[in-house]
Amino acid sequence: MSSGLPPPYEAADHSYSEAPRYVYYRVYALDEMLHCTNGPNPFIGRIKATSVPPPHTIASLKRALVQAEELPDPSGDLTSLFKTRDARKAMAKGARVDILTGELGATPQMSVVLVFLADPEEPLRVSDNDGVNSDDELPTLYYRLYNRAGEEHSVCAFDMREPALGRIYRDSIPPPRNALCVKRRIARVEGKPIYKLADLFTDTKTDTPHSPTAVVDDTHGLLLEKPILMVLPECRPGLYNQPVLVVALPSEPGNTARWLSPSPGDTLLTDGVAQSMVSLSMPCVGQCAPMLPIPSPPPSLHFPYPGVLSITSASTSPTPSPSS
């Protein structure tokens, strides 16, 4: 009598004509490459194409990649997906894709690229690649660092005769590989966030910096003799040209933060010069990025704390703000 169940599975009775179809991918933060947990090497991951739920759109593929890597973006709002590392524009969320038989991410060389649009609250698994390229056969981007008066020393220098000349692994730069992406990456490996604000020149024949959204193609910085040029903005007291992001404002009772009118998420402009300020009570400590350390307050009603002068979009005159 039949039980209504299919016969027991016997592996010998079944054969697969093809190997499983995978979707290969890379993951980037704003300024660095991230480790992948599933794949042939630490920088390339893969998932089975059949693991992506319908409908097969860019949005559903992103969610599958986020889940596979346990990334802090379950809704997919913090990331964009690019067709390849060389793509200049992210794919639309609602676009349909042929995941099971198409070419999208079909090989490690054709990996799709998932890029974070902002820094998530949770830490990401960064790569061990410090940006210094020790393999001359890998694609490299050379750069030279300057301030307004002369050269700056690079922590990625590889020739003691050229301390301002650095180099990074070109594939460590996330798409769309425009000037802003390049500056963020160099700022990360140099350990100086100020380089995000630097003027980037592709050669010495132009008087105009590269636009932040303009592509830095593979010919720029390709040769050691023709690096891209990074010039730091002028920094001096009273020149309010360095943006800082307001992360949080004080919420303690009685602290009305009259020194600051913006809300979290707004940007202030500062000259970056820390000054000693004195409060008659606990200082109204807000949080801005980049942050400066604030010492523990002494046991008195009058205590100093470091701060910077800033201006807002609603004011042309500087106002004091705590620098934490």
Secondary structure as GFF3:
##gff-version 3
##sequence-region A 1 324
A	DSSP	three_ten_helix	11	13	.	.	.	ID=ss1
A	DSSP	beta_strand	22	28	.	.	.	ID=ss2
A	DSSP	beta_strand	45	48	.	.	.	ID=ss3
A	DSSP	three_ten_helix	49	51	.	.	.	ID=ss4
A	DSSP	alpha_helix	58	69	.	.	.	ID=ss5
A	DSSP	beta_strand	79	82	.	.	.	ID=ss6
A	DSSP	three_ten_helix	108	110	.	.	.	ID=ss7
A	DSSP	beta_strand	112	116	.	.	.	ID=ss8
A	DSSP	beta_strand	140	146	.	.	.	ID=ss9
A	DSSP	beta_strand	165	169	.	.	.	ID=ss10
A	DSSP	three_ten_helix	170	172	.	.	.	ID=ss11
A	DSSP	alpha_helix	179	190	.	.	.	ID=ss12
A	DSSP	three_ten_helix	193	197	.	.	.	ID=ss13
A	DSSP	beta_strand	199	201	.	.	.	ID=ss14
A	DSSP	beta_strand	228	231	.	.	.	ID=ss15
A	DSSP	beta_strand	242	248	.	.	.	ID=ss16
A	DSSP	beta_strand	267	270	.	.	.	ID=ss17
A	DSSP	beta_strand	275	279	.	.	.	ID=ss18
A	DSSP	beta_strand	287	289	.	.	.	ID=ss19
A	DSSP	beta_strand	303	311	.	.	.	ID=ss20
A	DSSP	beta_strand	319	322	.	.	.	ID=ss21
###
